[in-house]
Amino acid sequence: MYTEKVMDHFQHPRNVGEIENASGVGTVGNAKCGDIMRIYLDIDENQIIRDVKFKTFGCGAAVATSSMATEMVKGKSIQEAMEVTNKAVMEALDGLPPVKVHCSLLAEEAIHAALWDYAEKHDIKIEGLKKPKSDIHEGEEAEEEEY
């Protein structure tokens, strides 16, 4: 069901933890599945991501996508980090089962939320960055639950 890379990042996640006095912190969640992801960025004066950490409450795919996403933005510029999409995270993990694709979207959203926090704190505008949603399903039609 899961690729070797997904299992590796789940069993041996990279960059777990938090950064005190982080330049930017982004927290996103998905009410439908219960996953919550928080990403911490340490950004230097040249707008390079010096360090990145994450804490994720969720399934193995959520942990794996968080881990991979942090690896993909570490050492990159803000603009390069903006280019990390959920599709890129999935490709880096050699794919995800269709029911777990939302986890990669959570990783992308968490990076964007942390960048938004950084931009707000430093009163700057980051090209292409939109205000993050608190829930990645925000704005979608409410679906009737059947019991």
C-alpha positions as CSV (number, residue, x, y, z in Angstrom):
1,M,0.0,0.0,0.0
2,Y,2.8,2.5,0.9
3,T,6.0,3.0,-1.0
4,E,9.4,2.3,0.7
5,K,10.1,6.1,0.9
6,V,6.7,6.7,2.7
7,M,7.5,3.9,5.2
8,D,11.1,5.3,5.7
9,H,9.8,8.8,6.4
10,F,7.1,7.5,8.7
11,Q,9.4,5.2,10.6
12,H,12.4,7.6,10.6
13,P,10.9,11.1,10.3
14,R,13.3,13.9,9.6
15,N,13.2,17.3,11.3
16,V,10.7,16.4,14.1
17,G,10.4,19.0,16.9
18,E,9.9,22.7,17.2
19,I,11.9,25.8,16.9
20,E,11.8,28.3,19.7
21,N,11.3,31.8,18.5
22,A,10.7,30.5,14.9
23,S,10.5,33.1,12.1
24,G,7.3,31.5,11.0
25,V,4.9,28.9,12.4
26,G,2.1,27.4,10.4
27,T,-0.6,25.1,11.8
28,V,-3.2,23.4,9.6
29,G,-5.7,20.7,10.1
30,N,-8.2,18.6,8.3
31,A,-11.4,18.2,10.3
32,K,-12.5,15.2,8.2
33,C,-9.6,13.0,9.0
34,G,-8.3,14.6,12.2
35,D,-4.7,15.3,11.0
36,I,-3.0,18.3,12.4
37,M,0.3,19.6,11.1
38,R,2.5,22.4,12.5
39,I,5.6,23.5,10.7
40,Y,8.3,25.8,12.2
41,L,10.6,27.8,10.0
42,D,13.9,29.6,10.9
43,I,14.5,32.1,8.1
44,D,17.7,34.1,7.9
45,E,18.1,37.8,6.8
46,N,18.6,36.6,3.2
47,Q,15.2,34.9,3.3
48,I,16.8,31.4,3.2
49,I,15.2,28.7,5.4
50,R,18.0,27.8,7.7
51,D,16.1,25.2,9.7
52,V,12.6,23.6,9.7
53,K,10.9,21.4,12.2
54,F,7.5,19.8,12.3
55,K,5.0,18.2,14.7
56,T,2.2,16.2,13.2
57,F,-0.7,14.5,14.8
58,G,-2.1,12.1,12.3
59,C,-1.6,8.9,10.2
60,G,1.6,7.5,8.8
61,A,1.1,9.3,5.5
62,A,0.7,12.7,7.4
63,V,4.0,12.1,9.2
64,A,5.7,11.0,6.0
65,T,4.5,14.0,4.0
66,S,5.5,16.4,6.8
67,S,9.0,14.8,7.0
68,M,9.5,15.0,3.2
69,A,8.1,18.5,2.9
70,T,10.6,19.8,5.6
71,E,13.5,18.1,3.7
72,M,12.3,19.8,0.5
73,V,12.4,23.4,1.9
74,K,15.4,23.2,4.2
75,G,18.2,25.4,2.8
76,K,15.9,26.9,0.1
77,S,14.8,30.5,-0.4
78,I,11.3,31.6,0.5
79,Q,10.4,31.6,-3.3
80,E,11.7,28.1,-3.8
81,A,9.7,26.9,-0.7
82,M,6.6,28.4,-2.4
83,E,7.1,26.1,-5.3
84,V,6.9,23.0,-3.1
85,T,3.5,21.6,-4.0
86,N,1.5,18.6,-2.7
87,K,2.2,17.0,-6.1
88,A,6.0,17.5,-5.6
89,V,5.8,16.0,-2.1
90,M,3.9,13.0,-3.4
91,E,6.4,12.5,-6.2
92,A,9.3,12.7,-3.8
93,L,7.7,9.9,-1.8
94,D,7.1,7.8,-4.9
95,G,3.4,8.3,-4.6
96,L,0.6,7.9,-2.0
97,P,-2.6,5.9,-2.0
98,P,-5.5,8.0,-3.4
99,V,-7.2,8.1,0.1
100,K,-4.0,9.7,1.5
101,V,-3.4,12.5,-1.1
102,H,-5.0,15.0,1.3
103,C,-1.9,14.5,3.6
104,S,0.4,16.0,0.9
105,L,-2.0,18.9,0.6
106,L,-1.8,19.4,4.3
107,A,2.1,19.6,4.1
108,E,1.9,22.2,1.3
109,E,-0.7,24.2,3.3
110,A,1.4,24.1,6.5
111,I,4.5,25.4,4.7
112,H,2.4,28.3,3.2
113,A,0.9,29.0,6.6
114,A,4.3,29.2,8.2
115,L,5.5,31.5,5.4
116,W,2.3,33.7,5.9
117,D,3.2,34.0,9.6
118,Y,6.7,35.0,8.7
119,A,5.5,37.6,6.2
120,E,3.0,39.0,8.8
121,K,5.8,39.3,11.4
122,H,8.2,41.0,9.0
123,D,5.5,43.1,7.2
124,I,6.5,41.8,3.8
125,K,4.5,40.4,0.9
126,I,5.5,37.0,-0.6
127,E,4.7,36.7,-4.3
128,G,1.9,34.2,-4.8
129,L,1.2,33.5,-1.1
130,K,-2.5,33.6,0.0
131,K,-3.9,33.7,3.5
132,P,-4.0,30.2,4.8
133,K,-7.1,28.3,5.6
134,S,-7.5,26.9,9.1
135,D,-9.0,23.7,7.6
136,I,-8.0,22.5,4.2
137,H,-11.6,21.7,3.4
138,E,-12.7,25.3,4.2
139,G,-14.7,26.8,1.4
140,E,-15.8,23.4,0.1
141,E,-19.5,22.5,0.0
142,A,-20.6,21.0,3.3
143,E,-21.2,17.4,2.6
144,E,-24.1,15.6,4.4
145,E,-22.9,12.8,6.6
146,E,-24.9,9.6,6.3
147,Y,-25.3,7.4,9.3
